Amino acid sequence: MKHTVVVAGLGNRGKIHVKGILENPGRFELLGVYDPSAEAVKKTVERFNITCPVFSSAEEMLVKTKPGIFVFVTHPEIRMEYIKLGIKHKVKGISFEKPMAVSLADAREITSLCHENGIKAIVSHQQKYMKQMQQMYACVRSGIIGEPELIRIFMRPWASQLGTHFVDYALWANGGVGAEWVVGHAHGRVKLTDDHPSPDYLFGEARLKNGATLIIESGYLAPFTMSDEEFWCNNRLTVYGPHGYAWAETNGRCAVFSPETKGKVELYQYPKFWEQQEDTQTPYYTEYADWMDDDGKQHSCNIDISLGGFEIIEGLYKSALENTRVDIPLEGGAPDAIAELKRILPEQSYPEGFKDGGFYKNGLQVK
Ligand SMILES: NC(=O)c1ccc[n+]([C@@H]2O[C@H](COP(=O)([O-])OP(=O)(O)OC[C@H]3O[C@@H](n4cnc5c(N)ncnc54)[C@H](O)[C@@H]3O)[C@@H](O)[C@H]2O)c1
């Protein structure tokens, strides 16, 4: 049976979602698209020879097509509104972009609303389908290096850009087992006013419920291991077990050191991020169709693993703000961490060249 689907938001990422859906022709039928930008619609229709109707609002599209699945690919401030719209129009599935919400309160409410209304929701942490990430994952989950003991993630981009991705991948590599507590440090005000707001630097540790330790480092002080052009891919996820380790970077590289590699580190280079990124949405939607067909095949980007990652990042902010260990899930209410960081974090000096702008020099973002 084909799943009926509509897509709202046809910008850079929206087009990639449309591609992923259309590349599963036996599993999905695209019933409609919508974007307030005529230019975005035109480019999408032309690129994919789209023949389904184009609507003038998301609500009109949902009313007229009654789809099973609502995909929305919008900036972070549009999340709750569209989740509620999907519920109102009785969809069975929602796929949307990271970050899953602009606050922990919203992330929790979105997750609860989806559960209460029987909606299978997924958040696009699709970099896990890159070849090198799959190889790292296959090695770790095969058990050849033993149970994860230490997982280290670092990334130059700030936390709400790439941190949410990598925390999700760390939990995925850990078999979906989430955190017990976190301790964190945060500083830097420049990115607090970005449309993906975060402190400029976030560092911390999470103890995972299977005893593994997750070390997280996101932002301008994270290790600078690549050229300026590779700023967005300057990252690594490493899983250490008692018998070896495996790591992967979104720039295409991964490595394995295990009893099978006989004392050597085996290095692999797959196509770079920009060559692979468009193709990762296809398996993301294949896995979604599998989950829609079979409750037992839960999607690896399901909303619960995303919320687990979101709680970790919010816990790090809270720990940094209050100088305490923070147990997960965070107890009590869910304060607006970004507002608190804006209120409390001091101004500070930066290494030469660091400003809020569009390109990069020596790994720092400069005008
Ligand atoms: N998963 C990933 O690897 C990845 C990579 C980059 C960005 N993202 C995320 O994807 C999201 C979208 O980013 P983008 O790069 O596609 O942005 P974009 O600016 O290219 O596209 C956003 C689109 O949303 C449209 N839009 C605005 N208001 C709308 C509304 N009310 N309803 C429907 N559409 C509306 C805009 O016209 C635009 O075409 C962001 O949350 C971003 O963080 C994810």
The ligand as a Gaussian input file, in Angstrom:
#p B3LYP/6-31G(d) Opt

LIG

0 1
 N       18.760000      17.703000       8.494000
 C       19.761000      18.418000       7.993000
 O       20.811000      17.921000       7.626000
 C       19.570000      19.899000       7.847000
 C       20.486000      20.677000       7.117000
 C       20.255000      22.034000       6.987000
 C       19.144000      22.593000       7.576000
 N       18.268000      21.809000       8.298000
 C       17.057000      22.358000       8.931000
 O       16.018000      22.403000       7.978000
 C       15.127000      23.466000       8.296000
 C       14.868000      24.260000       7.019000
 O       16.102000      24.741000       6.530000
 P       16.286000      25.128000       4.974000
 O       17.754000      25.191000       4.783000
 O       15.479000      24.255000       4.077000
 O       15.670000      26.595000       4.951000
 P       15.245000      27.425000       3.658000
 O       15.248000      28.858000       4.086000
 O       16.038000      27.046000       2.464000
 O       13.739000      26.942000       3.404000
 C       12.673000      27.225000       4.248000
 C       11.424000      27.285000       3.384000
 O       10.299000      27.397000       4.254000
 C        9.376000      28.247000       3.579000
 N        8.393000      28.725000       4.546000
 C        8.410000      29.863000       5.285000
 N        7.287000      29.920000       6.037000
 C        6.580000      28.797000       5.776000
 C        5.346000      28.283000       6.224000
 N        4.608000      28.927000       7.130000
 N        4.920000      27.107000       5.724000
 C        5.654000      26.418000       4.823000
 N        6.833000      26.851000       4.351000
 C        7.281000      28.023000       4.825000
 C       10.246000      29.330000       2.972000
 O        9.572000      30.044000       1.952000
 C       11.403000      28.502000       2.453000
 O       11.213000      28.073000       1.117000
 C       15.786000      24.236000       9.442000
 O       15.171000      23.891000      10.652000
 C       17.230000      23.746000       9.450000
 O       17.800000      23.695000      10.731000
 C       18.475000      20.489000       8.418000

